[in-house]
């Protein structure tokens, strides 16, 4: 699993975000799903991410173009480090 923001179990926050987004497939998705069944800490982190996503979507904050560009660049960086 990726090394950024790892917890004791070794699962990175970006891996949980990719799971939540439905970006993991096949064996990788199954591995994370099994891990979530056994790791309370990761289940809690995943639920916190889901709550944050719901709040952000409910607010639908308006972003200017520069903010969108910076967020896209940050997301691309996270994607590269997750591999």
N, C-alpha and C positions, 0 to 999 in steps of 0.2 A: 504494500500500500504506500501511497505517497508520504513523504516525510514532513510536510509542512503541517504545523499545529497538530502533531500526533499526541495522543493520550497514552496512558499506560498500555493499552491493548495494541497500539500501533496503527490504528485506523485514523487517517487524516481527515480533517474537516472537509476538505475538497472532495474526498471520496464520498462522504455522506451527502454532500450537496449534489454530486453527480447521480447518486442513487435516487435522491428525492426528485431530481429532474427527469428521471427515466433514461439517463444516458448510458447506464451500464447494461450490458447484455451478456447472455450466455453464462459461461462459467464464472465470470467476474461478478455478475449480478447475483448468482446463486451463492457465491462465497460471502458476499456482503449480507445477503438475506439470512444466511445461517448464523453469521456473526451477530447480527442484530437480535436474533432469537436468544443468544446466550449472554449478550453484553448489555447490562442495564444502562451503563454510562452512555454508550453509543445510541441506544434507544432514546434516552433523555435528550441527547444532543440533537438527534434527528427531529424529535418532536419540537424542540426549541426553534430549529430552522424552519419547520413547517409553520409554526405560529408566527414567526417573523415574516415569512412570505405572505401569509394571509393578511397580516396587518398592513404590509406595504401595498398589497394589491387593493385592499379596501380604501386606502388613502389616495391611491393613484396620484402620487406627487408629480407635479409638472417639473420637467428638467429642461434646462436650456441645452443647446446643441453641444457646447463644450463639455458639459457634465456627462452627456450621453457618450461622447467620444472617449472621455477618460474612463468611464465605467466599462465600455467595450474593451479598451486596452487592458484594463485590470482583469477582466474575465478571460481574455486571451492568455494573459500571463498565468493565471490559475490553471487553465487547461493545459498549457505546456508543462507546468511543474507537476501535474497529476500523472503524467505518462512515465 
